[in-house]
Amino acid sequence: MNLNNESVETLQIIYNKIYKNASELIEDGIILLEKDKYSRSYLCFQIALEELAKLPMINSIAFKVFNKEKVDWKTLNKRLRDHHKKIGNPY
């Protein structure tokens, strides 16, 4: 995913898709957990957490776009791909 000069409407669509993906990963993780596939289940949950960590980032950018504030798209794109940012501190 590479964002650049997106509208609030487009950011909302992206937000919803990320949320849906995270929800499905959690559902998959539960199914795997019930089948005693612990490592695979953990992987699904970890990826879901990283997806959920993107939501506050997208939300803050949407507010900036709405308020016509300057957005550093390059930094946002880097943070969306950085596992350490999503695991440790998503803000």
C-alpha positions in Angstrom: 0.0 0.0 0.0 1.4 3.4 -1.0 -0.7 6.4 -0.1 -0.3 9.8 -1.7 -2.7 12.8 -1.7 -5.7 10.6 -0.8 -9.1 12.1 -0.1 -11.0 11.6 3.1 -13.4 9.3 1.3 -10.6 7.1 0.0 -8.9 7.0 3.4 -12.3 5.8 4.8 -12.4 3.0 2.3 -8.8 2.0 3.1 -9.6 2.1 6.8 -12.6 -0.2 6.4 -10.6 -2.6 4.2 -7.8 -2.8 6.8 -10.4 -3.3 9.6 -12.1 -6.1 7.6 -8.7 -7.8 6.9 -7.8 -7.7 10.6 -11.2 -9.1 11.6 -10.8 -12.0 9.1 -7.3 -12.7 10.4 -8.6 -12.9 14.0 -11.3 -15.3 12.8 -8.7 -17.4 11.0 -6.5 -17.4 14.1 -9.4 -18.6 16.3 -10.1 -21.5 13.8 -6.4 -22.5 13.9 -6.3 -22.2 17.7 -9.3 -24.5 18.0 -7.4 -27.0 15.8 -4.3 -26.8 18.1 -2.3 -25.0 15.3 -0.7 -22.7 17.8 2.2 -21.3 15.7 -0.1 -20.5 12.7 -2.7 -19.1 15.0 -0.2 -16.8 16.7 1.0 -15.6 13.3 -2.6 -14.7 12.3 -3.1 -12.8 15.6 0.2 -11.0 15.2 -0.6 -9.8 11.7 -4.1 -8.8 12.8 -2.5 -6.6 15.5 -0.2 -5.0 13.0 -3.2 -4.3 10.7 -5.2 -2.8 13.6 -2.2 -0.6 14.5 -2.6 1.0 11.1 -6.1 2.3 11.9 -5.0 5.2 14.2 -2.4 6.2 11.6 -5.0 6.4 8.8 -7.5 8.1 11.1 -5.1 10.9 12.0 -4.2 11.4 8.4 -7.9 11.6 7.5 -8.3 14.4 10.1 -5.4 16.3 8.6 -6.7 16.0 5.1 -10.1 17.1 6.2 -8.7 20.1 8.0 -6.5 20.8 4.9 -3.3 20.4 7.0 0.0 19.4 5.5 0.5 15.6 5.4 3.9 13.9 5.2 2.8 11.0 3.0 6.4 9.6 2.7 6.6 9.2 6.5 3.1 7.7 6.7 4.0 5.1 4.0 7.2 4.2 5.8 5.3 3.8 9.2 2.6 1.7 7.6 5.3 -0.8 6.4 7.5 -0.6 9.6 6.8 -3.6 11.8 8.5 -2.0 14.8 6.2 1.1 14.6 3.1 -1.0 14.4 4.1 -3.4 17.2 5.5 -0.8 19.7 3.9 2.5 19.2 1.4 3.1 16.4 1.1 6.9 17.0 
